C-alpha cells in the first residue's frame, strides 16, 4: 500500500517531462491511450496518467464581467477547484490582430442590426448588439488588445494497474467537469488522435517550447477557437497553476466522498475559519457525527475538547468510539466556577462584573432595578475588602447577610433566591479549569440535570459558560497571528437557548486567534441565522444531516449551492451515517459517509 507522502511525490514526478524512451526509473516507457486518457508506467509497479479537459465556453454571467471585477471572479472559480485531488491548469494567451478583430466585430454588428430591423422586439439580439458595441468601445477608446486564449485542465492519478488509473481518471474528470459547469465554465474532454494526445501529454509544461507545441496541436491541427468575443478582458488574470488539493487531504478526517470514493479531510490550520456549523432534525445523526468528529479532532491535532451536553448523550457514544473522556455533571461534580472567574477581574470591578453577570443570565426572571441596585451595593461591600476570592460560598453568605440587614424583605427574598440557585450550580470542578485541560481528552459537561429544572436554567448555565470562555479569551489566553489548534468547543442543541447571541458571535470571531475551534449545532439553519446570519455564512465547515423535509434543504440551499433537483435527491436518498458538507470557500456540496 502506497502512503500519502509517497503518492504525492509520485504524482509530482508524473507532472515532469519524461525523457523519450525511458521513464523516471530507467525502464522502457509503455504508453496506453484509452478514452482520451494517457497512462504510462512510472515504476515497476506504479502507473500514472492524465486526462485533459478543454474550455469550450462560458456562462453569460462570466462573459459580461467587467475587467475590474475579473480578478475576484477568477479567485472564486479557482477556490472551487479544491476538489480533493490534483488539478493542473494551463492557459495559453495569443494576441490577435486588432484590425482583423475589429473587422469581425463590425461584420457581426451589421448582421445583428439587419436581424433587429426584421424583428425589433428581439431582446436577445438587442443584448448581443449592446455587448458587441461595448466591446468595440473598449478596444477603440481604451486601447485594449484582444486575445485568444486556450484553457486546459488536467486531472492526474496513479495506481498499481492501467485499468485502475483509467477508472480513477474517468471519475475525476466527471467531478471536475461537473464542478466547472456549476460555476458557468463549460468544458469537454480533449479528443485527439493517439499520437497527438501522447505528444501533448509529454510536453504539458510551462516552457516556451512546450507552449509552442501545444499551440501547434490545439490551434494548427484542430483550429480550435476556444474563447468568444468577451473573454479577453480576463487575460490579465488568467491562471496557470496546480490547485492546492492538500486542503482536503490532511487534517481531521471527515469521511468518504460517496460520489468519488475519495477520503475527505478538513485542514483546520489552512481553513478560512475554524468555526463549524451542524444542522439536522432530531434523530438525523447530529450527535453521532459530533461524537465522531470530536474523537477524530482530538487525535488529529492532539488537543482537548469540551462538549456541552444538554441531553446526556455523549458518554455512551464516546465510550463506544474508544475516546479518552471524563464526564462532569453540572450541579453534582462540576460547577460554574464564578468564584474563580472573579479572581481574573480587577478588585474594583468585581462587584460590577458579578452584578452584570447575574442580571444578564437571569433573563427568564429578570431582576428589577431595585433588586439589582441592592445586590450591587452588597457585592461591592463584600468583594472590595478581599484580595482574592477563595471561598465563593462564604462570599455569597456575606452578601445575603448584608442585604438582610439593610434592604426590604422582598428585595432580600429575591436576592436569596438567586444566590441559592448559584450555590447549587457552583459545586465541583470549575469550567474555567477545564479550558486549560490536558490534551488528548474529551471533557463532557453534562447539563441534563439542569435541563430537568427547566429550559430557562439551561439558558442561565449556558450563558455563564459563555462568560467563562470570554474571561479566558480576554484575561488568560494569549492570541497569536499563527495559532495552533488548542481546544475544541462543542455546543450541541443548547446553542439555540444561548443569550445573548453577541457573546457567542464574539467567541466565534476571536476564537481563531486563541486556537479555539467551535462547533455549533441546531435543528435548522434558521435557528442560527435568525440570531446572527454571519455565524452560518462565515463557517469554515458546514454540515447538513439527512432530512426528508424539502423546506429544510431549501433553507440550506443559500449556503450549499444546491438546485431543486439536488434537493429532491437529498430529501429521499440521504441516510444515517451520511451528511452533506461544505468546506469554505468552496460553495459546492460534498456528500460523505462519516462512519
Buried (B, 14 or more C-beta within 10 A) or exposed (E): EBEEEEBBEBBEBBBEEBEEEEBBEEEEBEBBBBEBBBBBBBBEEBBBBBBBBBBEBBEEEBBBBEBEEBEEBBEEBBBBBBBBBBBBBBBBBEEBEBEEBBEBBEEBBEEBEEBBEEEEEBEEBBEBBEBBEEBBEBBEEEEBEBBBBBBBBBBBBBBEEBEBBBBBBBBBBBBBBEBBEBBBBEBEBBEBEEEBBBBBBBBBBEEEEBBEBBBBBBBEEEEBEBBEBBBBBBBEBBBBEBBBBBBBBBBBBBBBBBEBEBBBBBBBEEBEBBBBBBBBBEEBBBBBBBBBBBBBBBBBBEBBBBBBBBEBBBBEBBEEBEBEBBBBBBBEEBBBBBBBBBBBBEBEEBBBBBBBBBBBBBBEEEBEEEBBBBBBBBBBBBBEEBEEBEEBEEBBBBBBEBBBEEBEEEBBEBBBEBBEBBBBBBBBBBBBEBBEBEEEBBBBBBBBBBBEBEBBBBBBBBBBBBBBBBBBBEEEBEEEEEBEBBBBBBBBBBBBBBBBBEBBBBBBBBBBBBBBBBBBBBBBBBBBBEBBEEBBEBBBBBBBBBBEEBEBBEBBBEBBBBEEEBBEBBBEEBEEBBBBBBBBBBBBBBBBBBB
